[in-house]
């Protein structure tokens, strides 16, 4: 098994229907998210969460997936920057927290032995979003295994 990551600063203001960043499976292959981290870039508190997607609609620009180690050269999952339109979700909010009103206030979620599974299939993904409405630009990272 190999580990990969995506990281960056949001390119859109996240909302309850537009993800700041996301990770999707391909038609054949799956991923297991191990850790997601987020940090505030403003001095305004914000609620941030993780949600499961049931369609890869309105995804943003593709991100460059980085190898966390050198066991496998090419990841199968694909990361995307800020979504450009409303997304389709299922299953509700998986986790959420409020980031404090300070630049750099952050949070890290870890997902145990098996991780947060992204099933095989191009409609399956996980996104970082703002469950309470309109938020702000955040820094983020996602580590996953394949």
N, C-alpha and C positions, 0 to 999 in steps of 0.2 A: 504494500500500500504506500502511496506517495501523498505528500501534503502540498497544498498550493495556497496562494493568497491573492486577494485583490484589496486595494487600499486607495484612498483618495479623499478629496474634499468634494462635497456635493456640488453638482452643477445646476441643480434646481432647488427651489424651496420645497421641501417635502410637505405633503398633505396626507389626509386620511385615505386618499385614493391614488396618490402619485408617490412612488417610492423614490428615496434618495439614491439607493443602489440596490442591485439584486443579483442573484446567482441562479441560473437555470441549467437543468439537465439537457442532454441531447436525446435523440430518438433511441439510441442504444448506449446505455451507461448511466451511472448515478453517482451522487456524491453524498458525503456525510459531513455536515458542518460541525466543526469542533469548537469554534470560538467566533464571536462577533463583538467588536468594540466600537464605541461611538464617543465623540467628544464635541462639546459646544464650541462654536466659533464666535459667539456673541456674549454680551453681558445680560441676556434675557433667558430666564429658565424656559425649558421646553420638555414636553413629554415625547419620548421616542419608543418605538416598539418594533417587533419582528413579526411578519405575517407570511402566510403561505399563499402562493399564487397558483391559480388553476388555468392560466392562459398567459402566454408571453406576448401580450398586446401592449403597444405603445412603449416598448422598452427604449431606453436611451442609447447613447453611443456605447459601443463595445469597449470593455476595459482590457488591459493586458494582464493576463493571469501570470503570476510569478511562481516559480518553483520554490517551495520552502526547504526542500531537500533535493537531492539529485537522483532519486530512485527511478523516476519516470519522466521522460522528456516533455510529453504533450498532455495537458489536462483535457478531459472531455467536457467538463462543465464550463459555462461561459458567464462572465460577469458583465453587468451593464451599469453605466452611470445613470443619472437622473432620468426617470420616466417622463415622457413627453405628453402623456395623456392618462386618462383614468385607466386603472388596471382592474383585472378580474381576480377576486380573491375567494378563498374558501377556508373554513375552519377558524376564522377569527384570529385575534391577536394571540401569538404564542407566548411572548413575554413583553413587558414594557416597564419603563422607569422614567423618572423625571431627572433631567440634567440640571444642575444648579445654575444660577444666574452669574456665571463667570466664564470667561474664555478658558478653555482647557478642562472644564468640569466634564468628567467622563464616566463611562460605565463599560464593563466587560461582562458578557454572558458566556458561560461555558456549558456544554451540552452532554456531559457524562460519557460513559463508556462507549455507547453506540453512536453518539452524536445526534444532530438534528438531520434526519434523512430527507434527501431530495430524490423521490422516485424517478426511475427511468421514464423518459417521455418529454418532448419539447414544451409541453404546457406546464411542466412542474418546476416551480421555483420558490425561492425565499427572498423576501425583501425587507429593507429597513425603511420605516415610514413613520408618520406622525399620526397616531391613533385618535388624537383629540381635535383634529382640524388642520389648520395651517401652521406650519412651524418655521424653520429657518435652515440655513446652510449648516451642515455638520461635517466633521471629519469622521471617517469610518474605516474599518477593515473587516475582512471575513477570512478565516482560515478554514479549509476543508480537506478531507481525505477522499481519495478515489482508489 
